Amino acid sequence: MTEALNVMLLLFLIVCAVCVARIRDMLSAVILFASFGLIMAIIWQQLSAPDVAMVEAAIGTGVTTLLLVAAISKTRRTE
């Protein structure tokens, strides 16, 4: 069961990474990047590294997402 979960998490991680690199809308890219960080935190937890998982969730997902959204709000959005 856990092996199937790990494979699904890795596949979702790869899909998120490719989508972040290919998407043109910045806000959507930031949201996908946040989901990438959350999946990484879950993977670190599965690898028995709870300290790294907590840091990834706090900094990689939380702080970085807030900074990127703040930077996007300062720019004009063009389609």
Distance bins in CASP14 RR format, pairs under 12 A and 6 or more apart:
PFRMAT RR
TARGET T0000
AUTHOR 0000-0000-0000
RMODE 2
METHOD distances of the structure
MODEL  1
1 7 0 0 0 0 0 1 0 0 0 0 0
1 8 0 0 0 0 0 1 0 0 0 0 0
1 46 0 0 0 0 0 1 0 0 0 0 0
2 8 0 0 0 0 0 1 0 0 0 0 0
2 9 0 0 0 0 0 1 0 0 0 0 0
2 42 0 0 0 0 0 1 0 0 0 0 0
2 43 0 0 0 0 0 1 0 0 0 0 0
2 45 0 0 0 0 0 1 0 0 0 0 0
2 46 1 0 0 1 0 0 0 0 0 0 0
2 47 0 0 0 0 0 1 0 0 0 0 0
2 48 0 0 0 0 0 1 0 0 0 0 0
3 9 0 0 0 0 0 1 0 0 0 0 0
3 10 0 0 0 0 0 1 0 0 0 0 0
3 46 0 0 0 0 0 1 0 0 0 0 0
4 10 0 0 0 0 0 1 0 0 0 0 0
4 11 0 0 0 0 0 1 0 0 0 0 0
4 46 0 0 0 0 0 1 0 0 0 0 0
5 11 0 0 0 0 0 1 0 0 0 0 0
5 12 0 0 0 0 0 1 0 0 0 0 0
5 39 0 0 0 0 0 1 0 0 0 0 0
5 42 0 0 0 0 1 0 0 0 0 0 0
5 43 0 0 0 0 1 0 0 0 0 0 0
5 45 0 0 0 0 0 1 0 0 0 0 0
5 46 1 0 0 1 0 0 0 0 0 0 0
6 12 0 0 0 0 0 1 0 0 0 0 0
6 13 0 0 0 0 0 1 0 0 0 0 0
6 39 0 0 0 0 0 1 0 0 0 0 0
6 42 0 0 0 0 1 0 0 0 0 0 0
6 43 1 0 0 1 0 0 0 0 0 0 0
6 44 0 0 0 0 0 1 0 0 0 0 0
6 45 0 0 0 0 0 1 0 0 0 0 0
6 46 1 0 0 1 0 0 0 0 0 0 0
6 47 0 0 0 0 1 0 0 0 0 0 0
7 13 0 0 0 0 0 1 0 0 0 0 0
7 14 0 0 0 0 0 1 0 0 0 0 0
7 43 0 0 0 0 0 1 0 0 0 0 0
7 46 0 0 0 0 0 1 0 0 0 0 0
8 14 0 0 0 0 0 1 0 0 0 0 0
8 15 0 0 0 0 0 1 0 0 0 0 0
8 39 0 0 0 0 1 0 0 0 0 0 0
8 42 0 0 0 0 0 1 0 0 0 0 0
8 43 0 0 0 0 0 1 0 0 0 0 0
8 46 0 0 0 0 0 1 0 0 0 0 0
9 15 0 0 0 0 0 1 0 0 0 0 0
9 16 0 0 0 0 0 1 0 0 0 0 0
9 35 0 0 0 0 0 1 0 0 0 0 0
9 36 0 0 0 0 0 1 0 0 0 0 0
9 37 0 0 0 0 0 1 0 0 0 0 0
9 38 0 0 0 0 0 1 0 0 0 0 0
9 39 1 0 1 0 0 0 0 0 0 0 0
9 40 0 0 0 0 1 0 0 0 0 0 0
9 41 0 0 0 0 0 1 0 0 0 0 0
9 42 1 0 0 1 0 0 0 0 0 0 0
9 43 1 0 1 0 0 0 0 0 0 0 0
9 44 0 0 0 0 0 1 0 0 0 0 0
9 45 0 0 0 0 0 1 0 0 0 0 0
9 46 1 0 0 1 0 0 0 0 0 0 0
9 47 0 0 0 0 0 1 0 0 0 0 0
10 16 0 0 0 0 0 1 0 0 0 0 0
10 17 0 0 0 0 0 1 0 0 0 0 0
10 36 0 0 0 0 0 1 0 0 0 0 0
10 39 0 0 0 0 1 0 0 0 0 0 0
10 40 0 0 0 0 0 1 0 0 0 0 0
10 42 0 0 0 0 0 1 0 0 0 0 0
10 43 1 0 0 1 0 0 0 0 0 0 0
10 46 0 0 0 0 0 1 0 0 0 0 0
10 47 0 0 0 0 0 1 0 0 0 0 0
11 17 0 0 0 0 0 1 0 0 0 0 0
11 18 0 0 0 0 0 1 0 0 0 0 0
11 39 0 0 0 0 0 1 0 0 0 0 0
11 43 0 0 0 0 0 1 0 0 0 0 0
12 18 0 0 0 0 0 1 0 0 0 0 0
12 19 0 0 0 0 0 1 0 0 0 0 0
12 32 0 0 0 0 0 1 0 0 0 0 0
12 35 0 0 0 0 1 0 0 0 0 0 0
12 36 0 0 0 0 1 0 0 0 0 0 0
12 37 0 0 0 0 0 1 0 0 0 0 0
12 38 0 0 0 0 0 1 0 0 0 0 0
12 39 1 0 1 0 0 0 0 0 0 0 0
12 40 0 0 0 0 0 1 0 0 0 0 0
12 42 0 0 0 0 1 0 0 0 0 0 0
12 43 0 0 0 0 1 0 0 0 0 0 0
13 19 0 0 0 0 0 1 0 0 0 0 0
13 20 0 0 0 0 0 1 0 0 0 0 0
13 32 0 0 0 0 0 1 0 0 0 0 0
13 33 0 0 0 0 0 1 0 0 0 0 0
13 35 0 0 0 0 1 0 0 0 0 0 0
13 36 1 0 0 1 0 0 0 0 0 0 0
13 37 0 0 0 0 1 0 0 0 0 0 0
13 38 0 0 0 0 0 1 0 0 0 0 0
13 39 1 0 1 0 0 0 0 0 0 0 0
13 40 1 0 0 1 0 0 0 0 0 0 0
13 41 0 0 0 0 0 1 0 0 0 0 0
13 42 0 0 0 0 1 0 0 0 0 0 0
13 43 1 0 0 1 0 0 0 0 0 0 0
13 44 0 0 0 0 0 1 0 0 0 0 0
13 46 0 0 0 0 0 1 0 0 0 0 0
14 20 0 0 0 0 0 1 0 0 0 0 0
14 21 0 0 0 0 0 1 0 0 0 0 0
14 36 0 0 0 0 1 0 0 0 0 0 0
14 39 0 0 0 0 1 0 0 0 0 0 0
14 40 0 0 0 0 0 1 0 0 0 0 0
14 43 0 0 0 0 0 1 0 0 0 0 0
15 21 0 0 0 0 0 1 0 0 0 0 0
15 22 0 0 0 0 0 1 0 0 0 0 0
15 23 0 0 0 0 0 1 0 0 0 0 0
15 32 0 0 0 0 1 0 0 0 0 0 0
15 35 0 0 0 0 1 0 0 0 0 0 0
15 36 0 0 0 0 1 0 0 0 0 0 0
15 39 0 0 0 0 1 0 0 0 0 0 0
16 22 0 0 0 0 0 1 0 0 0 0 0
16 23 0 0 0 0 0 1 0 0 0 0 0
16 28 0 0 0 0 0 1 0 0 0 0 0
16 29 0 0 0 0 0 1 0 0 0 0 0
16 30 0 0 0 0 0 1 0 0 0 0 0
16 31 0 0 0 0 0 1 0 0 0 0 0
16 32 1 0 1 0 0 0 0 0 0 0 0
16 33 1 0 0 1 0 0 0 0 0 0 0
16 34 0 0 0 0 1 0 0 0 0 0 0
16 35 1 0 1 0 0 0 0 0 0 0 0
16 36 1 0 1 0 0 0 0 0 0 0 0
16 37 0 0 0 0 1 0 0 0 0 0 0
16 38 0 0 0 0 1 0 0 0 0 0 0
16 39 1 0 0 1 0 0 0 0 0 0 0
16 40 0 0 0 0 1 0 0 0 0 0 0
16 43 0 0 0 0 0 1 0 0 0 0 0
16 61 0 0 0 0 0 1 0 0 0 0 0
17 23 0 0 0 0 0 1 0 0 0 0 0
17 29 0 0 0 0 0 1 0 0 0 0 0
17 32 0 0 0 0 1 0 0 0 0 0 0
17 33 0 0 0 0 1 0 0 0 0 0 0
17 35 0 0 0 0 0 1 0 0 0 0 0
17 36 1 0 0 1 0 0 0 0 0 0 0
17 37 0 0 0 0 0 1 0 0 0 0 0
17 39 0 0 0 0 1 0 0 0 0 0 0
17 40 0 0 0 0 0 1 0 0 0 0 0
18 29 0 0 0 0 0 1 0 0 0 0 0
18 32 0 0 0 0 1 0 0 0 0 0 0
18 36 0 0 0 0 0 1 0 0 0 0 0
19 25 0 0 0 0 0 1 0 0 0 0 0
19 28 0 0 0 0 1 0 0 0 0 0 0
19 29 0 0 0 0 1 0 0 0 0 0 0
19 30 0 0 0 0 0 1 0 0 0 0 0
19 31 0 0 0 0 0 1 0 0 0 0 0
19 32 1 0 1 0 0 0 0 0 0 0 0
19 33 0 0 0 0 1 0 0 0 0 0 0
19 35 0 0 0 0 1 0 0 0 0 0 0
19 36 0 0 0 0 1 0 0 0 0 0 0
20 26 0 0 0 0 0 1 0 0 0 0 0
20 28 0 0 0 0 1 0 0 0 0 0 0
20 29 1 0 1 0 0 0 0 0 0 0 0
20 30 0 0 0 0 1 0 0 0 0 0 0
20 31 0 0 0 0 1 0 0 0 0 0 0
20 32 1 0 1 0 0 0 0 0 0 0 0
20 33 1 0 1 0 0 0 0 0 0 0 0
20 34 0 0 0 0 1 0 0 0 0 0 0
20 35 0 0 0 0 1 0 0 0 0 0 0
20 36 1 0 0 1 0 0 0 0 0 0 0
20 37 0 0 0 0 0 1 0 0 0 0 0
20 39 0 0 0 0 0 1 0 0 0 0 0
20 68 0 0 0 0 0 1 0 0 0 0 0
21 29 0 0 0 0 1 0 0 0 0 0 0
21 32 0 0 0 0 1 0 0 0 0 0 0
21 33 0 0 0 0 0 1 0 0 0 0 0
21 36 0 0 0 0 0 1 0 0 0 0 0
22 28 0 0 0 0 0 1 0 0 0 0 0
22 29 0 0 0 0 1 0 0 0 0 0 0
22 32 0 0 0 0 1 0 0 0 0 0 0
23 29 1 0 1 0 0 0 0 0 0 0 0
23 30 0 0 0 0 1 0 0 0 0 0 0
23 31 0 0 0 0 1 0 0 0 0 0 0
23 32 1 0 0 1 0 0 0 0 0 0 0
23 33 0 0 0 0 1 0 0 0 0 0 0
24 77 0 0 0 0 0 1 0 0 0 0 0
24 78 0 0 0 0 0 1 0 0 0 0 0
24 79 0 0 0 0 1 0 0 0 0 0 0
25 31 0 0 0 0 1 0 0 0 0 0 0
25 32 0 0 0 0 1 0 0 0 0 0 0
25 72 0 0 0 0 1 0 0 0 0 0 0
25 77 0 0 0 0 1 0 0 0 0 0 0
25 78 0 0 0 0 0 1 0 0 0 0 0
25 79 0 0 0 0 1 0 0 0 0 0 0
26 32 0 0 0 0 0 1 0 0 0 0 0
26 33 0 0 0 0 0 1 0 0 0 0 0
26 68 0 0 0 0 1 0 0 0 0 0 0
26 69 0 0 0 0 1 0 0 0 0 0 0
26 71 0 0 0 0 1 0 0 0 0 0 0
26 72 1 0 1 0 0 0 0 0 0 0 0
26 73 0 0 0 0 0 1 0 0 0 0 0
26 74 0 0 0 0 0 1 0 0 0 0 0
26 75 1 0 0 1 0 0 0 0 0 0 0
26 76 0 0 0 0 0 1 0 0 0 0 0
26 77 1 0 0 1 0 0 0 0 0 0 0
26 78 0 0 0 0 0 1 0 0 0 0 0
26 79 0 0 0 0 0 1 0 0 0 0 0
27 33 0 0 0 0 0 1 0 0 0 0 0
27 34 0 0 0 0 0 1 0 0 0 0 0
27 65 0 0 0 0 0 1 0 0 0 0 0
27 68 0 0 0 0 1 0 0 0 0 0 0
27 69 1 0 0 1 0 0 0 0 0 0 0
27 70 0 0 0 0 0 1 0 0 0 0 0
27 71 0 0 0 0 0 1 0 0 0 0 0
27 72 1 0 1 0 0 0 0 0 0 0 0
27 73 0 0 0 0 1 0 0 0 0 0 0
27 75 0 0 0 0 0 1 0 0 0 0 0
27 77 1 0 0 1 0 0 0 0 0 0 0
27 79 0 0 0 0 0 1 0 0 0 0 0
28 34 0 0 0 0 0 1 0 0 0 0 0
28 35 0 0 0 0 0 1 0 0 0 0 0
28 68 0 0 0 0 0 1 0 0 0 0 0
28 69 0 0 0 0 0 1 0 0 0 0 0
28 72 0 0 0 0 0 1 0 0 0 0 0
28 77 0 0 0 0 0 1 0 0 0 0 0
29 35 0 0 0 0 0 1 0 0 0 0 0
29 36 0 0 0 0 0 1 0 0 0 0 0
29 65 0 0 0 0 0 1 0 0 0 0 0
29 68 0 0 0 0 1 0 0 0 0 0 0
29 69 0 0 0 0 0 1 0 0 0 0 0
29 71 0 0 0 0 0 1 0 0 0 0 0
29 72 0 0 0 0 1 0 0 0 0 0 0
30 36 0 0 0 0 0 1 0 0 0 0 0
30 37 0 0 0 0 0 1 0 0 0 0 0
30 60 0 0 0 0 0 1 0 0 0 0 0
30 61 0 0 0 0 0 1 0 0 0 0 0
30 62 0 0 0 0 0 1 0 0 0 0 0
30 64 0 0 0 0 1 0 0 0 0 0 0
30 65 1 0 0 1 0 0 0 0 0 0 0
30 66 0 0 0 0 1 0 0 0 0 0 0
30 67 0 0 0 0 1 0 0 0 0 0 0
30 68 1 0 1 0 0 0 0 0 0 0 0
30 69 1 0 1 0 0 0 0 0 0 0 0
30 70 0 0 0 0 0 1 0 0 0 0 0
30 71 0 0 0 0 1 0 0 0 0 0 0
30 72 1 0 0 1 0 0 0 0 0 0 0
30 73 0 0 0 0 0 1 0 0 0 0 0
31 37 0 0 0 0 0 1 0 0 0 0 0
31 38 0 0 0 0 0 1 0 0 0 0 0
31 61 0 0 0 0 0 1 0 0 0 0 0
31 65 0 0 0 0 1 0 0 0 0 0 0
31 68 0 0 0 0 1 0 0 0 0 0 0
31 69 0 0 0 0 1 0 0 0 0 0 0
31 72 0 0 0 0 0 1 0 0 0 0 0
32 38 0 0 0 0 0 1 0 0 0 0 0
32 39 0 0 0 0 0 1 0 0 0 0 0
32 61 0 0 0 0 0 1 0 0 0 0 0
32 65 0 0 0 0 0 1 0 0 0 0 0
32 68 0 0 0 0 0 1 0 0 0 0 0
33 39 0 0 0 0 0 1 0 0 0 0 0
33 40 0 0 0 0 0 1 0 0 0 0 0
33 60 0 0 0 0 1 0 0 0 0 0 0
33 61 0 0 0 0 1 0 0 0 0 0 0
33 62 0 0 0 0 0 1 0 0 0 0 0
33 64 1 0 0 1 0 0 0 0 0 0 0
33 65 1 0 0 1 0 0 0 0 0 0 0
33 66 0 0 0 0 0 1 0 0 0 0 0
33 67 0 0 0 0 0 1 0 0 0 0 0
33 68 1 0 0 1 0 0 0 0 0 0 0
33 69 0 0 0 0 0 1 0 0 0 0 0
33 72 0 0 0 0 0 1 0 0 0 0 0
34 40 0 0 0 0 0 1 0 0 0 0 0
34 41 0 0 0 0 0 1 0 0 0 0 0
34 56 0 0 0 0 0 1 0 0 0 0 0
34 57 0 0 0 0 0 1 0 0 0 0 0
34 59 0 0 0 0 0 1 0 0 0 0 0
34 60 0 0 0 0 1 0 0 0 0 0 0
34 61 1 0 1 0 0 0 0 0 0 0 0
34 62 1 0 0 1 0 0 0 0 0 0 0
34 63 0 0 0 0 0 1 0 0 0 0 0
34 64 1 0 0 1 0 0 0 0 0 0 0
34 65 1 0 1 0 0 0 0 0 0 0 0
34 66 0 0 0 0 1 0 0 0 0 0 0
34 67 0 0 0 0 0 1 0 0 0 0 0
34 68 0 0 0 0 1 0 0 0 0 0 0
34 69 0 0 0 0 1 0 0 0 0 0 0
35 41 0 0 0 0 0 1 0 0 0 0 0
35 42 0 0 0 0 0 1 0 0 0 0 0
35 57 0 0 0 0 0 1 0 0 0 0 0
35 60 0 0 0 0 0 1 0 0 0 0 0
35 61 0 0 0 0 1 0 0 0 0 0 0
35 62 0 0 0 0 0 1 0 0 0 0 0
35 65 0 0 0 0 1 0 0 0 0 0 0
36 42 0 0 0 0 0 1 0 0 0 0 0
36 43 0 0 0 0 0 1 0 0 0 0 0
36 56 0 0 0 0 0 1 0 0 0 0 0
36 57 0 0 0 0 0 1 0 0 0 0 0
36 60 0 0 0 0 1 0 0 0 0 0 0
36 61 0 0 0 0 1 0 0 0 0 0 0
36 64 0 0 0 0 0 1 0 0 0 0 0
36 65 0 0 0 0 0 1 0 0 0 0 0
37 43 0 0 0 0 1 0 0 0 0 0 0
37 44 0 0 0 0 1 0 0 0 0 0 0
37 52 0 0 0 0 0 1 0 0 0 0 0
37 53 0 0 0 0 0 1 0 0 0 0 0
37 55 0 0 0 0 0 1 0 0 0 0 0
37 56 1 0 0 1 0 0 0 0 0 0 0
37 57 1 0 0 1 0 0 0 0 0 0 0
37 58 0 0 0 0 0 1 0 0 0 0 0
37 59 0 0 0 0 1 0 0 0 0 0 0
37 60 1 0 1 0 0 0 0 0 0 0 0
37 61 1 0 1 0 0 0 0 0 0 0 0
37 62 0 0 0 0 1 0 0 0 0 0 0
37 63 0 0 0 0 0 1 0 0 0 0 0
37 64 0 0 0 0 1 0 0 0 0 0 0
37 65 0 0 0 0 1 0 0 0 0 0 0
38 44 0 0 0 0 0 1 0 0 0 0 0
38 45 0 0 0 0 0 1 0 0 0 0 0
38 53 0 0 0 0 0 1 0 0 0 0 0
38 56 0 0 0 0 1 0 0 0 0 0 0
38 57 1 0 0 1 0 0 0 0 0 0 0
38 58 0 0 0 0 0 1 0 0 0 0 0
38 60 0 0 0 0 1 0 0 0 0 0 0
38 61 1 0 1 0 0 0 0 0 0 0 0
38 62 0 0 0 0 1 0 0 0 0 0 0
38 64 0 0 0 0 0 1 0 0 0 0 0
38 65 0 0 0 0 1 0 0 0 0 0 0
39 45 0 0 0 0 0 1 0 0 0 0 0
39 46 0 0 0 0 0 1 0 0 0 0 0
39 53 0 0 0 0 0 1 0 0 0 0 0
39 56 0 0 0 0 1 0 0 0 0 0 0
39 57 0 0 0 0 0 1 0 0 0 0 0
39 60 0 0 0 0 0 1 0 0 0 0 0
39 61 0 0 0 0 1 0 0 0 0 0 0
40 46 0 0 0 0 0 1 0 0 0 0 0
40 47 0 0 0 0 0 1 0 0 0 0 0
40 49 0 0 0 0 0 1 0 0 0 0 0
40 52 0 0 0 0 1 0 0 0 0 0 0
40 53 0 0 0 0 1 0 0 0 0 0 0
40 54 0 0 0 0 0 1 0 0 0 0 0
40 55 0 0 0 0 0 1 0 0 0 0 0
40 56 1 0 1 0 0 0 0 0 0 0 0
40 57 0 0 0 0 1 0 0 0 0 0 0
40 59 0 0 0 0 0 1 0 0 0 0 0
40 60 1 0 0 1 0 0 0 0 0 0 0
40 61 0 0 0 0 1 0 0 0 0 0 0
40 64 0 0 0 0 0 1 0 0 0 0 0
41 47 0 0 0 0 0 1 0 0 0 0 0
41 49 0 0 0 0 1 0 0 0 0 0 0
41 50 0 0 0 0 1 0 0 0 0 0 0
41 51 0 0 0 0 0 1 0 0 0 0 0
41 52 0 0 0 0 1 0 0 0 0 0 0
41 53 1 0 1 0 0 0 0 0 0 0 0
41 54 1 0 0 1 0 0 0 0 0 0 0
41 55 0 0 0 0 1 0 0 0 0 0 0
41 56 1 0 1 0 0 0 0 0 0 0 0
41 57 1 0 1 0 0 0 0 0 0 0 0
41 58 0 0 0 0 1 0 0 0 0 0 0
41 59 0 0 0 0 0 1 0 0 0 0 0
41 60 0 0 0 0 1 0 0 0 0 0 0
41 61 1 0 0 1 0 0 0 0 0 0 0
41 62 0 0 0 0 0 1 0 0 0 0 0
42 49 0 0 0 0 0 1 0 0 0 0 0
42 50 0 0 0 0 0 1 0 0 0 0 0
42 52 0 0 0 0 0 1 0 0 0 0 0
42 53 1 0 0 1 0 0 0 0 0 0 0
42 54 0 0 0 0 0 1 0 0 0 0 0
42 56 0 0 0 0 1 0 0 0 0 0 0
42 57 0 0 0 0 1 0 0 0 0 0 0
42 61 0 0 0 0 0 1 0 0 0 0 0
43 49 0 0 0 0 1 0 0 0 0 0 0
43 52 0 0 0 0 1 0 0 0 0 0 0
43 53 0 0 0 0 1 0 0 0 0 0 0
43 56 0 0 0 0 1 0 0 0 0 0 0
43 57 0 0 0 0 0 1 0 0 0 0 0
44 50 1 0 0 1 0 0 0 0 0 0 0
44 51 0 0 0 0 1 0 0 0 0 0 0
44 52 1 0 1 0 0 0 0 0 0 0 0
44 53 1 1 0 0 0 0 0 0 0 0 0
44 54 0 0 0 0 1 0 0 0 0 0 0
44 55 0 0 0 0 1 0 0 0 0 0 0
44 56 1 0 1 0 0 0 0 0 0 0 0
44 57 0 0 0 0 1 0 0 0 0 0 0
44 60 0 0 0 0 0 1 0 0 0 0 0
44 61 0 0 0 0 0 1 0 0 0 0 0
45 51 0 0 0 0 0 1 0 0 0 0 0
45 52 0 0 0 0 1 0 0 0 0 0 0
45 53 1 0 1 0 0 0 0 0 0 0 0
45 54 0 0 0 0 1 0 0 0 0 0 0
45 55 0 0 0 0 0 1 0 0 0 0 0
45 56 0 0 0 0 1 0 0 0 0 0 0
45 57 0 0 0 0 1 0 0 0 0 0 0
46 52 0 0 0 0 0 1 0 0 0 0 0
46 53 0 0 0 0 1 0 0 0 0 0 0
47 53 0 0 0 0 1 0 0 0 0 0 0
47 56 0 0 0 0 0 1 0 0 0 0 0
49 55 0 0 0 0 1 0 0 0 0 0 0
49 56 0 0 0 0 1 0 0 0 0 0 0
49 57 0 0 0 0 0 1 0 0 0 0 0
50 56 0 0 0 0 0 1 0 0 0 0 0
50 57 0 0 0 0 0 1 0 0 0 0 0
51 57 0 0 0 0 0 1 0 0 0 0 0
51 58 0 0 0 0 0 1 0 0 0 0 0
52 58 0 0 0 0 0 1 0 0 0 0 0
52 59 0 0 0 0 0 1 0 0 0 0 0
52 60 0 0 0 0 0 1 0 0 0 0 0
53 59 0 0 0 0 0 1 0 0 0 0 0
53 60 0 0 0 0 0 1 0 0 0 0 0
53 61 0 0 0 0 0 1 0 0 0 0 0
54 60 0 0 0 0 0 1 0 0 0 0 0
54 61 0 0 0 0 0 1 0 0 0 0 0
54 62 0 0 0 0 0 1 0 0 0 0 0
55 61 0 0 0 0 0 1 0 0 0 0 0
55 62 0 0 0 0 0 1 0 0 0 0 0
55 63 0 0 0 0 0 1 0 0 0 0 0
55 64 0 0 0 0 0 1 0 0 0 0 0
56 62 0 0 0 0 1 0 0 0 0 0 0
56 63 0 0 0 0 0 1 0 0 0 0 0
56 64 0 0 0 0 0 1 0 0 0 0 0
57 63 0 0 0 0 0 1 0 0 0 0 0
57 64 0 0 0 0 0 1 0 0 0 0 0
57 65 0 0 0 0 0 1 0 0 0 0 0
58 64 0 0 0 0 1 0 0 0 0 0 0
58 65 0 0 0 0 0 1 0 0 0 0 0
58 66 0 0 0 0 0 1 0 0 0 0 0
59 65 0 0 0 0 0 1 0 0 0 0 0
59 66 0 0 0 0 0 1 0 0 0 0 0
59 67 0 0 0 0 0 1 0 0 0 0 0
60 66 0 0 0 0 0 1 0 0 0 0 0
60 67 0 0 0 0 0 1 0 0 0 0 0
60 68 0 0 0 0 0 1 0 0 0 0 0
61 67 0 0 0 0 0 1 0 0 0 0 0
61 68 0 0 0 0 0 1 0 0 0 0 0
62 68 0 0 0 0 1 0 0 0 0 0 0
62 69 0 0 0 0 0 1 0 0 0 0 0
62 70 0 0 0 0 0 1 0 0 0 0 0
63 69 0 0 0 0 0 1 0 0 0 0 0
63 70 0 0 0 0 0 1 0 0 0 0 0
64 70 0 0 0 0 0 1 0 0 0 0 0
64 71 0 0 0 0 0 1 0 0 0 0 0
65 71 0 0 0 0 0 1 0 0 0 0 0
65 72 0 0 0 0 0 1 0 0 0 0 0
66 72 0 0 0 0 0 1 0 0 0 0 0
66 73 0 0 0 0 0 1 0 0 0 0 0
67 73 0 0 0 0 0 1 0 0 0 0 0
67 74 0 0 0 0 0 1 0 0 0 0 0
68 74 0 0 0 0 0 1 0 0 0 0 0
68 75 0 0 0 0 0 1 0 0 0 0 0
69 75 0 0 0 0 0 1 0 0 0 0 0
END
